[in-house]
Amino acid sequence: MMVNRLKDATSPYLLQHAENPVAWWEWEPAAFEEARRRNVPVLLSVGYAACHWCHVMAHESFEDQDTAAYLNQHFVSVKVDREERPDVDAVYMDATTSMTGQGGWPMTCVLDHDGNPFFAGTYFPDQPRHGQPSFMQVLQALVDAWDNKAEDVQRVSAKLREHLSRSSAMAVGTITDETLGRAVTLLEREYDGVNGGFGTFPKFPPTMVLEFLRRRDAKPMLTRTLSLMARGGIYDQLGGGFARYSVDAAWRVPHFEKMLYDNAQLLGLYARYGGPLGDRVARETADFMLRELLTPEGGLASALDADSEGVEGKFYVWTTAELDDTLGAEDGAWAAHALSVTEAGTFEHGASVLQRLEEPDDLARHARVRSRLLAARDARVRPARDDKVVAAWNGLAISGLCDAGLGLGEPAYVDAAVTAGELLWRVHLVDGRLRRVSRAGVVGTPAGVLEDHGCVASGFLSLAQATGDAVWLSRATVLLDQAVERFRADDGGFFDTAADAEVLVARPRDPSDNASPSGLSSMVHGLVAAHALTGEGRYRQVAEEALATVAALAEQAPRFAGWSLSAAQTLVSGGPLEVAVVGPVGEARTALAARARRHPGAVVIEADGPRDDVPLLSGRTPIDGRPAAYVCRGFVCERPVTAVEELDGALSR
């Protein structure tokens, strides 16, 4: 009897497959026990809800009765949401890239009964195409190998296990100012001077690298990239928010899925960058996140799909005729010029992706047009939403919302961040341990990995700074202390899974940043901020020792170490600056705090007066009843200042 065991899953991605004729299992020991009992291999399929090619392969193969029958007869099939189990994804992606030279999703691996892979690939079509075998042909060849070439299977799996289990110790070095300068030089070589960003295409927002450049004061690469991303099609010119990546070098045509982790980080970056561009994009992106990603429980959903009505990008693109129908001929023609909509189209089927290549000649008219087009678009069939709440990405969102709320003077953004933080603490902490995901207020079983601890702790520290509430400092240090105890490696770095986590064929450890910060770099940022607020030297020591394990990565591949480089820049330059602003609430205090927050990497907290529950505030008093700013480095403070002009001088020393 065929039983699909996904109907009670937390993951929307797994639920998308709950009606497949494939007898799917979740990742669990019982699946491997079943494979051993039947003496069949395990087929592991890994993807995520917003993945376009995952949907294609599901429709072509996993919904096909004949393919499903073959899978059910010859395999135990296991479906994994990579966002829910990044540990499983990391191990088998390593195997996939080792075997094929490339990776991606959907990821398709075949394993023995101990979880050792002996075959790996990504998408396979339902029919032979472009020199690629069909999925059924692949399955038949694998069954033949399992049944008739057992020694070959064992040899390949043993070799891969050896590769996956190789020593994970990192070479320890030192990140100096010279290291950081060489990183900038290497980035300049890879920089696209025409379009901004790095490399050719597909082109992903290099958010963490841009924050490093902001802290390093490397303005040309930073400014041009931020401007051109915000003007291109990768940015939703109507609704705000960024797509995952651009398929071309000029940010013109996106892959339309919208991910929380991208938007959370870009929200914070644009808010910290400020100015007319930064403020506009930050406000529009925050509004998008709270309008389209906020869950009823107060968390933020993981992603919006690229497709609607089975067509990629259909929700977002426009033809000139659609503009005319919505706006009338006169405004339609004006909008077509302002938003780069052409008769031939810049995308597919005569449709165009909206862009804002030049500033509108009439901002008020642009706002009216944008509002009317957004209202018309809201009547279209919306892309599906992956509404699971991922701890790490909500931590990033909390930090981004705090940056935007403080930078733009929008308390509602900070309030939303507080609500998300309360959800994480109330729902995701189970028996004192952090869980990775929840959905509809129900926590899932996967344990939190290192990035969950680092990003959530950093988010809580952002809340401590934004609200002055010491409870967030306390909660952050609980998570940081746990992570140091359970994830730390002997060389001073970190593993991505805890010492007491489920044992996989290898214990994943990847310090490189990808679309979101690595567990290590997120921990470093949290540890640095915790040291600034508490004065506890152990946090800084652990941060510095962790950074030492990525010195080679920072030197050789700075594009994949942006968040570590950002923290290193702050530490190497003697920071972070610690700024306590105390005094009565009002314009004077707000002005001092706002100026302090513009200093890259600064840790800033406000209060009415001295507080012992936040050590940075201990003994800090207003001056003659007026708000005062105490600028400190390593808890050694300069004399307090009461004027913004004086604070400028203190910050620049």
ChimeraX attribute file (.defattr): number of C-alpha atoms within 10 A of each C-alpha:
attribute: neighborCount
match mode: 1-to-1
recipient: residues
	/A:1	5
	/A:2	12
	/A:3	13
	/A:4	17
	/A:5	19
	/A:6	23
	/A:7	15
	/A:8	9
	/A:9	15
	/A:10	23
	/A:11	25
	/A:12	20
	/A:13	27
	/A:14	24
	/A:15	16
	/A:16	15
	/A:17	22
	/A:18	20
	/A:19	16
	/A:20	20
	/A:21	20
	/A:22	27
	/A:23	25
	/A:24	30
	/A:25	21
	/A:26	18
	/A:27	16
	/A:28	10
	/A:29	11
	/A:30	11
	/A:31	18
	/A:32	24
	/A:33	14
	/A:34	16
	/A:35	21
	/A:36	16
	/A:37	10
	/A:38	13
	/A:39	17
	/A:40	20
	/A:41	26
	/A:42	26
	/A:43	24
	/A:44	24
	/A:45	23
	/A:46	26
	/A:47	24
	/A:48	24
	/A:49	26
	/A:50	24
	/A:51	19
	/A:52	21
	/A:53	17
	/A:54	21
	/A:55	21
	/A:56	17
	/A:57	18
	/A:58	17
	/A:59	14
	/A:60	16
	/A:61	22
	/A:62	23
	/A:63	16
	/A:64	15
	/A:65	13
	/A:66	14
	/A:67	18
	/A:68	20
	/A:69	16
	/A:70	14
	/A:71	23
	/A:72	18
	/A:73	12
	/A:74	20
	/A:75	24
	/A:76	26
	/A:77	24
	/A:78	23
	/A:79	21
	/A:80	23
	/A:81	21
	/A:82	21
	/A:83	20
	/A:84	25
	/A:85	18
	/A:86	20
	/A:87	25
	/A:88	20
	/A:89	21
	/A:90	18
	/A:91	19
	/A:92	27
	/A:93	24
	/A:94	18
	/A:95	25
	/A:96	24
	/A:97	15
	/A:98	15
	/A:99	17
	/A:100	12
	/A:101	10
	/A:102	13
	/A:103	19
	/A:104	15
	/A:105	19
	/A:106	23
	/A:107	22
	/A:108	21
	/A:109	22
	/A:110	24
	/A:111	23
	/A:112	21
	/A:113	18
	/A:114	16
	/A:115	19
	/A:116	25
	/A:117	30
	/A:118	25
	/A:119	21
	/A:120	22
	/A:121	22
	/A:122	22
	/A:123	20
	/A:124	23
	/A:125	16
	/A:126	20
	/A:127	14
	/A:128	13
	/A:129	10
	/A:130	7
	/A:131	6
	/A:132	13
	/A:133	14
	/A:134	16
	/A:135	19
	/A:136	20
	/A:137	15
	/A:138	14
	/A:139	18
	/A:140	14
	/A:141	12
	/A:142	20
	/A:143	17
	/A:144	12
	/A:145	14
	/A:146	20
	/A:147	13
	/A:148	11
	/A:149	12
	/A:150	11
	/A:151	11
	/A:152	13
	/A:153	20
	/A:154	16
	/A:155	12
	/A:156	16
	/A:157	21
	/A:158	15
	/A:159	15
	/A:160	22
	/A:161	18
	/A:162	14
	/A:163	14
	/A:164	21
	/A:165	14
	/A:166	10
	/A:167	8
	/A:168	15
	/A:169	15
	/A:170	21
	/A:171	12
	/A:172	17
	/A:173	13
	/A:174	14
	/A:175	22
	/A:176	15
	/A:177	14
	/A:178	10
	/A:179	19
	/A:180	23
	/A:181	14
	/A:182	16
	/A:183	22
	/A:184	21
	/A:185	13
	/A:186	16
	/A:187	20
	/A:188	14
	/A:189	11
	/A:190	14
	/A:191	17
	/A:192	18
	/A:193	14
	/A:194	11
	/A:195	17
	/A:196	25
	/A:197	29
	/A:198	22
	/A:199	15
	/A:200	16
	/A:201	14
	/A:202	15
	/A:203	20
	/A:204	24
	/A:205	25
	/A:206	22
	/A:207	27
	/A:208	25
	/A:209	25
	/A:210	25
	/A:211	27
	/A:212	28
	/A:213	24
	/A:214	21
	/A:215	20
	/A:216	18
	/A:217	12
	/A:218	15
	/A:219	13
	/A:220	12
	/A:221	21
	/A:222	21
	/A:223	15
	/A:224	17
	/A:225	25
	/A:226	23
	/A:227	16
	/A:228	22
	/A:229	23
	/A:230	25
	/A:231	23
	/A:232	25
	/A:233	31
	/A:234	31
	/A:235	30
	/A:236	25
	/A:237	22
	/A:238	21
	/A:239	22
	/A:240	20
	/A:241	28
	/A:242	30
	/A:243	25
	/A:244	24
	/A:245	24
	/A:246	24
	/A:247	18
	/A:248	16
	/A:249	19
	/A:250	22
	/A:251	27
	/A:252	23
	/A:253	24
	/A:254	27
	/A:255	21
	/A:256	28
	/A:257	23
	/A:258	26
	/A:259	22
	/A:260	25
	/A:261	22
	/A:262	24
	/A:263	28
	/A:264	27
	/A:265	25
	/A:266	29
	/A:267	32
	/A:268	28
	/A:269	23
	/A:270	26
	/A:271	29
	/A:272	25
	/A:273	21
	/A:274	18
	/A:275	10
	/A:276	9
	/A:277	15
	/A:278	24
	/A:279	19
	/A:280	17
	/A:281	27
	/A:282	32
	/A:283	23
	/A:284	18
	/A:285	27
	/A:286	25
	/A:287	17
	/A:288	19
	/A:289	22
	/A:290	18
	/A:291	11
	/A:292	14
	/A:293	23
	/A:294	18
	/A:295	18
	/A:296	9
	/A:297	15
	/A:298	21
	/A:299	32
	/A:300	29
	/A:301	24
	/A:302	23
	/A:303	28
	/A:304	23
	/A:305	22
	/A:306	27
	/A:307	23
	/A:308	16
	/A:309	13
	/A:310	12
	/A:311	11
	/A:312	18
	/A:313	24
	/A:314	20
	/A:315	19
	/A:316	24
	/A:317	20
	/A:318	24
	/A:319	22
	/A:320	23
	/A:321	16
	/A:322	15
	/A:323	22
	/A:324	17
	/A:325	11
	/A:326	17
	/A:327	18
	/A:328	12
	/A:329	14
	/A:330	10
	/A:331	17
	/A:332	20
	/A:333	18
	/A:334	18
	/A:335	23
	/A:336	21
	/A:337	17
	/A:338	19
	/A:339	25
	/A:340	21
	/A:341	25
	/A:342	19
	/A:343	13
	/A:344	13
	/A:345	17
	/A:346	20
	/A:347	19
	/A:348	13
	/A:349	9
	/A:350	15
	/A:351	22
	/A:352	26
	/A:353	27
	/A:354	29
	/A:355	26
	/A:356	19
	/A:357	17
	/A:358	11
	/A:359	10
	/A:360	16
	/A:361	9
	/A:362	9
	/A:363	10
	/A:364	10
	/A:365	14
	/A:366	18
	/A:367	13
	/A:368	12
	/A:369	20
	/A:370	17
	/A:371	14
	/A:372	15
	/A:373	19
	/A:374	15
	/A:375	14
	/A:376	14
	/A:377	18
	/A:378	12
	/A:379	9
	/A:380	13
	/A:381	12
	/A:382	17
	/A:383	24
	/A:384	16
	/A:385	19
	/A:386	21
	/A:387	23
	/A:388	26
	/A:389	35
	/A:390	26
	/A:391	32
	/A:392	29
	/A:393	28
	/A:394	27
	/A:395	31
	/A:396	32
	/A:397	32
	/A:398	34
	/A:399	28
	/A:400	28
	/A:401	37
	/A:402	31
	/A:403	27
	/A:404	29
	/A:405	24
	/A:406	21
	/A:407	24
	/A:408	19
	/A:409	13
	/A:410	15
	/A:411	16
	/A:412	14
	/A:413	23
	/A:414	24
	/A:415	18
	/A:416	21
	/A:417	29
	/A:418	25
	/A:419	15
	/A:420	25
	/A:421	24
	/A:422	17
	/A:423	20
	/A:424	28
	/A:425	17
	/A:426	12
	/A:427	17
	/A:428	26
	/A:429	16
	/A:430	13
	/A:431	7
	/A:432	11
	/A:433	14
	/A:434	22
	/A:435	23
	/A:436	28
	/A:437	27
	/A:438	25
	/A:439	21
	/A:440	14
	/A:441	19
	/A:442	14
	/A:443	20
	/A:444	20
	/A:445	15
	/A:446	18
	/A:447	21
	/A:448	27
	/A:449	24
	/A:450	30
	/A:451	26
	/A:452	29
	/A:453	32
	/A:454	30
	/A:455	32
	/A:456	32
	/A:457	34
	/A:458	32
	/A:459	30
	/A:460	32
	/A:461	32
	/A:462	31
	/A:463	28
	/A:464	25
	/A:465	24
	/A:466	23
	/A:467	19
	/A:468	20
	/A:469	17
	/A:470	19
	/A:471	14
	/A:472	24
	/A:473	24
	/A:474	18
	/A:475	16
	/A:476	27
	/A:477	21
	/A:478	15
	/A:479	25
	/A:480	23
	/A:481	13
	/A:482	16
	/A:483	25
	/A:484	20
	/A:485	12
	/A:486	17
	/A:487	23
	/A:488	21
	/A:489	18
	/A:490	10
	/A:491	15
	/A:492	19
	/A:493	27
	/A:494	27
	/A:495	23
	/A:496	26
	/A:497	25
	/A:498	22
	/A:499	14
	/A:500	8
	/A:501	15
	/A:502	12
	/A:503	10
	/A:504	14
	/A:505	17
	/A:506	20
	/A:507	21
	/A:508	23
	/A:509	23
	/A:510	15
	/A:511	25
	/A:512	22
	/A:513	21
	/A:514	17
	/A:515	17
	/A:516	22
	/A:517	27
	/A:518	26
	/A:519	26
	/A:520	31
	/A:521	32
	/A:522	27
	/A:523	30
	/A:524	29
	/A:525	25
	/A:526	30
	/A:527	29
	/A:528	27
	/A:529	28
	/A:530	25
	/A:531	24
	/A:532	27
	/A:533	23
	/A:534	19
	/A:535	17
	/A:536	15
	/A:537	15
	/A:538	12
	/A:539	22
	/A:540	22
	/A:541	15
	/A:542	19
	/A:543	25
	/A:544	21
	/A:545	17
	/A:546	25
	/A:547	25
	/A:548	21
	/A:549	23
	/A:550	25
	/A:551	24
	/A:552	18
	/A:553	18
	/A:554	25
	/A:555	20
	/A:556	15
	/A:557	14
	/A:558	25
	/A:559	25
	/A:560	21
	/A:561	27
	/A:562	27
	/A:563	29
	/A:564	30
	/A:565	31
	/A:566	24
	/A:567	26
	/A:568	30
	/A:569	25
	/A:570	20
	/A:571	20
	/A:572	13
	/A:573	13
	/A:574	11
	/A:575	20
	/A:576	24
	/A:577	25
	/A:578	27
	/A:579	28
	/A:580	29
	/A:581	31
	/A:582	29
	/A:583	24
	/A:584	18
	/A:585	13
	/A:586	9
	/A:587	10
	/A:588	17
	/A:589	23
	/A:590	18
	/A:591	13
	/A:592	26
	/A:593	25
	/A:594	17
	/A:595	15
	/A:596	27
	/A:597	19
	/A:598	16
	/A:599	17
	/A:600	21
	/A:601	25
	/A:602	19
	/A:603	25
	/A:604	29
	/A:605	26
	/A:606	27
	/A:607	23
	/A:608	17
	/A:609	18
	/A:610	20
	/A:611	17
	/A:612	11
	/A:613	14
	/A:614	20
	/A:615	17
	/A:616	25
	/A:617	24
	/A:618	14
	/A:619	11
	/A:620	22
	/A:621	23
	/A:622	22
	/A:623	14
	/A:624	9
	/A:625	10
	/A:626	16
	/A:627	29
	/A:628	29
	/A:629	32
	/A:630	24
	/A:631	23
	/A:632	22
	/A:633	14
	/A:634	16
	/A:635	18
	/A:636	9
	/A:637	14
	/A:638	12
	/A:639	10
	/A:640	23
	/A:641	22
	/A:642	21
	/A:643	16
	/A:644	19
	/A:645	11
	/A:646	13
	/A:647	20
	/A:648	15
	/A:649	10
	/A:650	18
	/A:651	17
	/A:652	7
	/A:653	5
